[in-house]
Amino acid sequence: MAQHVEDRHGRENLSLSGRPVGTDCPFCRIVEGTAPARVLREWVDALAIVPRGGGVTAGHVLVLPKTHVPDIAADPSVSAATMRCTAELAAEVGDCNVITSRGAAATQTVPHLHVHLVPRTRGDGILLPWTAEDGGGRPGRGRRPWTARPLNPGASGPPR
């Protein structure tokens, strides 16, 4: 069941998960204004903040929706709005990684959708978890290549 609450500016915020916003979610507390954060940009439906500890590169930003959703799959419309805000920032940054994770196995540590915008420069030394040791972008020795399950159970492979 949805719960109506207000964000830190008195606007209505709808918790689609049914979980009271801010109860135990650090990002909800930031949205409510009850936890500290360096807010870089604010939209009606999202915030851009500096990650705790400053991030992995200069300019690393987290974009999070003001509505509590646990991950990117929980509510596609909230995810799309959050990605729109991230895209606005990415257009200003130049080369960057845009990353979100879903679930512990995918390294999600806070169960509130958030998108990492990580500015990049050639030779910055940052490797993504699936980057090959040789820098070729293919799985390294002993690693399985990424494979997709068909969206349609009757499909035999990726769309052509």
Contact map, one row per residue, 1 for C-alpha under 8 A:
1110000000000001110000000000000000000000000000000000000000000000000000000000000000000000000000000000000000000000000000000000000000000000000000000000000000000000
1111000000000111110000000000000000000000000000000000000000000000000000000000000000000000000000000000000000000000000000000000000000000000000000000000000000000000
1111100000000111011100000000000000000000000000000000000000000000000000000000000000000000000000000000000000000000000000000000000000000000000000000000000000000000
0111110000011110000000000000000000000000000000000000000000000000000000000000000000000000000000000000000000000000000000000000000000000000000000000000000000000000
0011111000011110000010000000000000000000000000000000000000000000000000000000000000000000000000000000000000000000000000000000000000000000000000000000000000000000
0001111111111000000000000000000100000000000000000000000000000000000000000000000000000000000000000000000000000000000000000000000000000000000000000000000000000000
0000111111111000000000000000001110000000000000000000000000000000010000000000000000000000000000000000000000000000000000000000000000000000000000000000000000000000
0000011111100000000000000000001110000000000000000000000000000000000000000000000000000000000000000000000000000000000000000000000000000000000000000000000000000000
0000011111100000000000000000000000000000000000000000000000000000000000000000000000000000000000000000000000000000000000000000000000000000000000000000000000000000
0000011111110000000000000000000000000000000000000000000000000000000000000000000000000000000000000000000000000000000000000000000000000000000000000000000000000000
0000011111111000000000000000000000000000000000000000000000000000000000000000000000000000000000000000000000000000000000000000000000000000000000000000000000000000
0001111001111100000000000000000000000000000000000000000000000000000000000000000000000000000000000000000000000000000000000000000000000000000000000000000000000000
0001111000111110000000000000000000000000000000000000000000000000011000000000000000000000000000000000000000000000000000000000000000000000000000000000000000000000
0111100000011111000000000000000000000000000000000000000000000000001100000000000000000000000000000000000000000000000000000000000000000000000000000000000000000000
0111100000001111111110000000000000000000000000000000000000000000001110000000000000000000000000000000000000000000000000000000000000000000000000000000000000000000
1110000000000111111000000000000000000000000000000000000000000000001110000010000000000000000000000000000000000000000000000000000000000000000000000000000000000000
1100000000000011111000000000000000000000000000000000000000000000000111000000000000000000000000000000000000000000000000000000000000000000000000000000000000000000
1110000000000011111100000000000000000000000000000000000000000000000000000000000000000000000000000000000000000000000000000000000000000000000000000000000000000000
0010000000000011111110100000000000000000000000000000000000000000000000000000000000000000000000000000000000000000000000000000000000000000000000000000000000000000
0010000000000010011111100000000000000000000000000000000000000000000000000000000000000000000000000000000000000000000000000000000000000000000000000000000000000000
0000100000000010001111111001100000000000000000000000000000000000000100000000000000000000000000000000000000000000000000000000000000000000000000000000000000000000
0000000000000000000111111111100100000000000000000000000000000000000000000000000000000000000000000000000000000000000000000000000000000000000000000000000000000000
0000000000000000001111111001100000000000000000000000000000000000000000000000000000000000000000000000000000000000000000000000000000000000000000000000000000000000
0000000000000000000011111100000000000000000000000000000000000000000000000000000000000000000000000000000000000000000000000000000000000000000000000000000000000000
0000000000000000000011111111100000000000000000000000000000000000000000000000000000000000000000000000000000000111000000000000000000000000000000000000000000000000
0000000000000000000001011111110000100000000000000000000000000000000000000000000000000000000000000000000000000100000000000000000000000000000000000000000000000000
0000000000000000000001001111111000000000000000000000000000000001000000000000000000000000000000000000000000000001000000000000000000000000000000000000000000000000
0000000000000000000011101111111100000000000000000000000000000000011100000000000000000000000000000000000000000000000000000000000000000000000000000000000000000000
0000000000000000000011101111111111100000000000000000000000000000000000000000000000000000000000000000000000000000000000000000000000000000000000000000000000000000
0000000000000000000000000111111111111000000000000000000000000000000000000000000000000000000000000000000000000000000000000000000000000000000000000000000000000000
0000001100000000000000000011111111000000000000100000000000000000010000000000000000000000000000000000000000000000000000000000000000000000000000000000000000000000
0000011100000000000001000001111111100000000000000000000000000000000000000000000000000000000000000000000000000000000000000000000000000000000000000000000000000000
0000001100000000000000000000111111110000000000000000000000000000000000000000000000000000000000000000000000000000000000000000000000000000000000000000000000000000
0000000000000000000000000000111111110000000000000000000000000000000000000000000000000000000000000000000000000000000000000000000000000000000000000000000000000000
0000000000000000000000000100110111111000000000000000000000000000000000000000000000000000000000000000000000000000000000000000000000000000000000000000000000000000
0000000000000000000000000000010011111100000000000000000000000000000000000000000000000000000000000000000000000000000000000000000000000000000000000000000000000000
0000000000000000000000000000010000111110000000001101000000000000000000000000000000000000000000000000000000000000000000000000000000000000000000000000000000000000
0000000000000000000000000000000000011111000000001100000000000000000000000000000000000000000000000000000000000000000000000000000000000000000000000000000000000000
0000000000000000000000000000000000001111110000111100000000000000000000000000000000000000000000000000000000000000000000000000000000000000000000000000000000000000
0000000000000000000000000000000000000111110000111100000000000000000000000000000000000000000000000000000000000000000000000000000000000000000000000000000000000000
0000000000000000000000000000000000000011111000111000000000000000000000000000000000000000000000000000000000000000000000000000000000000000000000000000000000000000
0000000000000000000000000000000000000011111101110000000000000000000000000000000000000000000000000000000000000000000000000000000000000000000000000000000000000000
0000000000000000000000000000000000000000111111100000000000000000000000000000000000001000000000000000000000000000000000000000000000000000000000000000000000000000
0000000000000000000000000000000000000000011111000000000000000000000000000000000000000000000000000000000000000000000000000000000000000000000000000000000000000000
0000000000000000000000000000000000000000001111100000000000000000111000000000000011000000000000000000000000000000000000000000000000000000000000000000000000000000
0000000000000000000000000000000000000000011111110000000000000011111000000000000011001000000000000000000000000000000000000000000000000000000000000000000000000000
0000000000000000000000000000001000000011111011111000000000000011110000000000000000000000000000000000000000000000000000000000000000000000000000000000000000000000
0000000000000000000000000000000000000011110001111100000000001111000000000000000000000000000000000000000000000000000000000000000000000000000000000000000000000000
0000000000000000000000000000000000001111100000111110000000001110000000000000000000000000000000000000000000000000000000000000000000000000000000000000000000000000
0000000000000000000000000000000000001111000000011111011000111100000000000000000000000000000000000000000000000000000000000000000000000000000000000000000000000000
0000000000000000000000000000000000000000000000001111111000011100000000000000000000000000000000000000000000000000000000000000000000000000000000000000000000000000
0000000000000000000000000000000000001000000000000111111000000000000000000000000000000000000000000000000000000000000000000000000000000000000000000000000000000000
0000000000000000000000000000000000000000000000000011111000000000000000000000000000000000000000000000000000000000000000000000000000000000000000000000000000000000
0000000000000000000000000000000000000000000000000111111111010000000000000000000000000000000000000000000000000000000000000000000000000000000000000000000000000000
0000000000000000000000000000000000000000000000000111111111111000000000000000000000000000000000000000000000000000000000000000000000000000000000000000000000000000
0000000000000000000000000000000000000000000000000000011111010000000000000000000000000000000000000000000000000000000001000000000000000000000000000000000000000000
0000000000000000000000000000000000000000000000000000011111110000000000000000000000000000000000000000000000000000000001110000000000000000000000000000000000000000
0000000000000000000000000000000000000000000000000000011111110000000000000000000000000000000000000000000000000000000000100000000000000000000000000000000000000000
0000000000000000000000000000000000000000000000000100001011111000000000000000000000000000000000000000000000000000000001100000000000000000000000000000000000000000
0000000000000000000000000000000000000000000000000110011111111100000000000000000000000000000000000000000000000000000111100000000000000000000000000000000000000000
0000000000000000000000000000000000000000000000011110001000111110000000000000000000000000000000000000000000000000000111000000000000000000000000000000000000000000
0000000000000000000000000000000000000000000000011110000000011111000000000000000000000000000000000000000000000000011110000000000000000000000000000000000000000000
0000000000000000000000000000000000000000000001111000000000001111100000000000000001001100000000000000000000000000011110000000000000000000000000000000000000000000
0000000000000000000000000010000000000000000001110000000000000111110000000000000001000000000000000000000000000001111000000000000000000000000000000000000000000000
0000000000000000000000000000000000000000000011100000000000000011111110000000011011000000000000000000000000000000110000000000000000000000000000000000000000000000
0000001000001000000000000001001000000000000011100000000000000001111100000000000000000000000000000000000000000000000000000000000000000000000000000000000000000000
0000000000001111000000000001000000000000000011000000000000000000111110000000010000000000000000000000000000000000000000000000000000000000000000000000000000000000
0000000000000111100010000001000000000000000000000000000000000000111111000000000000000000000000000000000000000001100000000000000000000000000000000000000000000000
0000000000000011100000000000000000000000000000000000000000000000101111110110010000000000000000000000000000000011100000000000000000000000000000000000000000000000
0000000000000000100000000000000000000000000000000000000000000000000111110100000000000000000000000000000000000011100000000000000000000000000000000000000000000000
0000000000000000000000000000000000000000000000000000000000000000000011111110000000000000000000000000111000000011110000000000000000000000000000000000000000000000
0000000000000000000000000000000000000000000000000000000000000000000011111111001000000000000000000001110000000000100000000000000000000000000000000000000000000000
0000000000000000000000000000000000000000000000000000000000000000000000111111001000000000000000000000010000000000000000000000000000000000000000000000000000000000
0000000000000000000000000000000000000000000000000000000000000000000011111111000000000000000000000000000000000000000000000000000000000000000000000000000000000000
0000000000000001000000000000000000000000000000000000000000000000000010111111111000000000000000000000000000000000000000000000000000000000000000000000000000000000
0000000000000000000000000000000000000000000000000000000000000000000000011111111100000000000000000000000000000000000000000000000000000000000000000000000000000000
0000000000000000000000000000000000000000000000000000000000000000000000000011111110000000000000000000000000000000000000000000000000000000000000000000000000000000
0000000000000000000000000000000000000000000000000000000000000000101010000011111111000000000000000000000000000000000000000000000000000000000000000000000000000000
0000000000000000000000000000000000000000000000000000000000000000100000011011111111100000000000000000000000000000100000000000000000000000000000000000000000000000
0000000000000000000000000000000000000000000000000000000000000000000000000001111111110000000000000000000000000000000000000000000000000000000000000000000000000000
0000000000000000000000000000000000000000000011000000000000000000100000000000111111111000000000000000000000000000000000000000000000000000000000000000000000000000
0000000000000000000000000000000000000000000011000000000000000011100000000000011111111100000000000000000000000000001000000000000000000000000000000000000000000000
0000000000000000000000000000000000000000000000000000000000000000000000000000001111111110000000000000000000000000001000000000000000000000000000000000000000000000
0000000000000000000000000000000000000000000000000000000000000000000000000000000111111111000000000000000000000000000000000000000000000000000000000000000000000000
0000000000000000000000000000000000000000001001000000000000000010000000000000000011111111100000000000000000000000000000000000000000000000000000000000000000000000
0000000000000000000000000000000000000000000000000000000000000010000000000000000001111111110000000100000000000000001010000000000000000000000000000000000000000000
0000000000000000000000000000000000000000000000000000000000000000000000000000000000111111111000000000000000000000000000000000000000000000000000000000000000000000
0000000000000000000000000000000000000000000000000000000000000000000000000000000000011111111100000000000000000000000000000000000000000000000000000000000000000000
0000000000000000000000000000000000000000000000000000000000000000000000000000000000001111111110000000000000000000000000000000000000000000000000000000000000000000
0000000000000000000000000000000000000000000000000000000000000000000000000000000000000111111111110000000000000000000010000000000000000000000000000000000000000000
0000000000000000000000000000000000000000000000000000000000000000000000000000000000000011111111000000000000000000000000000000000000000000000000000000000000000000
0000000000000000000000000000000000000000000000000000000000000000000000000000000000000001111111000000000000000000000000000000000000000000000000000000000000000000
0000000000000000000000000000000000000000000000000000000000000000000000000000000000000000111111110000000000000000000000100000000000000000000000000000000000000000
0000000000000000000000000000000000000000000000000000000000000000000000000000000000000000011111110000000000000000000000100000000000000000000000000000000000000000
0000000000000000000000000000000000000000000000000000000000000000000000000000000000000000010011111000000000000000000000111000000000000000000000000000000000000000
0000000000000000000000000000000000000000000000000000000000000000000000000000000000000000010011111100000000000000000011110000000000000000000000000000000000000000
0000000000000000000000000000000000000000000000000000000000000000000000000000000000000000000000111110000000000000000111110000000000000000000000000000000000000000
0000000000000000000000000000000000000000000000000000000000000000000000000000000000000100000000011111000000000000001111000000000000000000000000000000000000000000
0000000000000000000000000000000000000000000000000000000000000000000000000000000000000000000000001111100000000000001110000000000000000000000000000000000000000000
0000000000000000000000000000000000000000000000000000000000000000000000010000000000000000000000000111110000010000111100000000000000000000000000000000000000000000
0000000000000000000000000000000000000000000000000000000000000000000000110000000000000000000000000011111001110000000000000000000000000000000000000000000000000000
0000000000000000000000000000000000000000000000000000000000000000000000111000000000000000000000000001111111110000000000000000000000000000000000000000000000000000
0000000000000000000000000000000000000000000000000000000000000000000000100000000000000000000000000000111111111010000000000000000000000000000000000000000000000000
0000000000000000000000000000000000000000000000000000000000000000000000000000000000000000000000000000011111111000000000000000000000000000000000000000000000000000
0000000000000000000000000000000000000000000000000000000000000000000000000000000000000000000000000000011111110000000000000000000000000000000000000000000000000000
0000000000000000000000000000000000000000000000000000000000000000000000000000000000000000000000000000111111110000000000000000000000000000000000000000000000000000
0000000000000000000000000000000000000000000000000000000000000000000000000000000000000000000000000000111111111000000000000000000000000000000000000000000000000000
0000000000000000000000000000000000000000000000000000000000000000000000000000000000000000000000000001111111111110000000000000000000000000000000000000000000000000
0000000000000000000000000000000000000000000000000000000000000000000000000000000000000000000000000000001100111110000000000000000000000000000000000000000000000000
0000000000000000000000001100000000000000000000000000000000000000000000000000000000000000000000000000000000011111100000000000000000000000000000000000000000000000
0000000000000000000000001000000000000000000000000000000000000000000011100000000000000000000000000000001000011111100000000000000000000000000000000000000000000000
0000000000000000000000001010000000000000000000000000000000000001000111100000000000000000000000000000000000000111110000000000000000000000000000000000000000000000
0000000000000000000000000000000000000000000000000000000000000001100111110000001000000000000000000001000000000111111000000000000000000000000000000000000000000000
0000000000000000000000000000000000000000000000000000000000000111100000100000000000000000000000000001000000000001111100000000000000000000000000000000000000000000
0000000000000000000000000000000000000000000000000000000000000111000000000000000001100100000000000111000000000000111110000000000000000000000000000000000000000000
0000000000000000000000000000000000000000000000000000000000011110000000000000000000000000000000001111000000000000011111000000000000000000000000000000000000000000
0000000000000000000000000000000000000000000000000000000000011110000000000000000000000100010000011110000000000000001111100000000000000000000000000000000000000000
0000000000000000000000000000000000000000000000000000000110111000000000000000000000000000000000011100000000000000000111110000000000000000000000000000000000000000
0000000000000000000000000000000000000000000000000000000011110000000000000000000000000000000011111000000000000000000011111000000000000000000000000000000000000000
0000000000000000000000000000000000000000000000000000000010000000000000000000000000000000000000111000000000000000000001111101000000000000000000000000000000000000
0000000000000000000000000000000000000000000000000000000000000000000000000000000000000000000000100000000000000000000000111111000000000000000000000000000000000000
0000000000000000000000000000000000000000000000000000000000000000000000000000000000000000000000000000000000000000000000011111000000000000000000000000000000000000
0000000000000000000000000000000000000000000000000000000000000000000000000000000000000000000000000000000000000000000000001111110000000000000000000000000000000000
0000000000000000000000000000000000000000000000000000000000000000000000000000000000000000000000000000000000000000000000011111110000000000000000000000000000000000
0000000000000000000000000000000000000000000000000000000000000000000000000000000000000000000000000000000000000000000000000011111000000000000000000000000000000000
0000000000000000000000000000000000000000000000000000000000000000000000000000000000000000000000000000000000000000000000000011111100000000000000000000000000000000
0000000000000000000000000000000000000000000000000000000000000000000000000000000000000000000000000000000000000000000000000000111111100000000000000000000000000000
0000000000000000000000000000000000000000000000000000000000000000000000000000000000000000000000000000000000000000000000000000011111100000000000000000000000000000
0000000000000000000000000000000000000000000000000000000000000000000000000000000000000000000000000000000000000000000000000000001111100000000000000000000000000000
0000000000000000000000000000000000000000000000000000000000000000000000000000000000000000000000000000000000000000000000000000001111110000111000000000000000000000
0000000000000000000000000000000000000000000000000000000000000000000000000000000000000000000000000000000000000000000000000000001111111011111100000000000000000000
0000000000000000000000000000000000000000000000000000000000000000000000000000000000000000000000000000000000000000000000000000000001111111111100000000000000000000
0000000000000000000000000000000000000000000000000000000000000000000000000000000000000000000000000000000000000000000000000000000000111111000100000000000000000000
0000000000000000000000000000000000000000000000000000000000000000000000000000000000000000000000000000000000000000000000000000000000011111100100000000000000000000
0000000000000000000000000000000000000000000000000000000000000000000000000000000000000000000000000000000000000000000000000000000000111111110000000000000000000000
0000000000000000000000000000000000000000000000000000000000000000000000000000000000000000000000000000000000000000000000000000000000111111110000000000000000000000
0000000000000000000000000000000000000000000000000000000000000000000000000000000000000000000000000000000000000000000000000000000001110111111000000000000000000000
0000000000000000000000000000000000000000000000000000000000000000000000000000000000000000000000000000000000000000000000000000000001110011111100001000000000000000
0000000000000000000000000000000000000000000000000000000000000000000000000000000000000000000000000000000000000000000000000000000001110000111110111000000000000000
0000000000000000000000000000000000000000000000000000000000000000000000000000000000000000000000000000000000000000000000000000000000111100011111100000000000000000
0000000000000000000000000000000000000000000000000000000000000000000000000000000000000000000000000000000000000000000000000000000000000000001111100000000000000000
0000000000000000000000000000000000000000000000000000000000000000000000000000000000000000000000000000000000000000000000000000000000000000000111110000000000000000
0000000000000000000000000000000000000000000000000000000000000000000000000000000000000000000000000000000000000000000000000000000000000000001111111000000000000000
0000000000000000000000000000000000000000000000000000000000000000000000000000000000000000000000000000000000000000000000000000000000000000001001111100000000000000
0000000000000000000000000000000000000000000000000000000000000000000000000000000000000000000000000000000000000000000000000000000000000000011000111110000000000000
0000000000000000000000000000000000000000000000000000000000000000000000000000000000000000000000000000000000000000000000000000000000000000000000011111000000000000
0000000000000000000000000000000000000000000000000000000000000000000000000000000000000000000000000000000000000000000000000000000000000000000000001111100000000000
0000000000000000000000000000000000000000000000000000000000000000000000000000000000000000000000000000000000000000000000000000000000000000000000000111110000000100
0000000000000000000000000000000000000000000000000000000000000000000000000000000000000000000000000000000000000000000000000000000000000000000000000011111000001000
0000000000000000000000000000000000000000000000000000000000000000000000000000000000000000000000000000000000000000000000000000000000000000000000000001111111111100
0000000000000000000000000000000000000000000000000000000000000000000000000000000000000000000000000000000000000000000000000000000000000000000000000000111110100000
0000000000000000000000000000000000000000000000000000000000000000000000000000000000000000000000000000000000000000000000000000000000000000000000000000011111100000
0000000000000000000000000000000000000000000000000000000000000000000000000000000000000000000000000000000000000000000000000000000000000000000000000000011111100000
0000000000000000000000000000000000000000000000000000000000000000000000000000000000000000000000000000000000000000000000000000000000000000000000000000010111110000
0000000000000000000000000000000000000000000000000000000000000000000000000000000000000000000000000000000000000000000000000000000000000000000000000000011111111100
0000000000000000000000000000000000000000000000000000000000000000000000000000000000000000000000000000000000000000000000000000000000000000000000000000010001111100
0000000000000000000000000000000000000000000000000000000000000000000000000000000000000000000000000000000000000000000000000000000000000000000000000000110000111110
0000000000000000000000000000000000000000000000000000000000000000000000000000000000000000000000000000000000000000000000000000000000000000000000000001010000111111
0000000000000000000000000000000000000000000000000000000000000000000000000000000000000000000000000000000000000000000000000000000000000000000000000000000000001111
0000000000000000000000000000000000000000000000000000000000000000000000000000000000000000000000000000000000000000000000000000000000000000000000000000000000000111
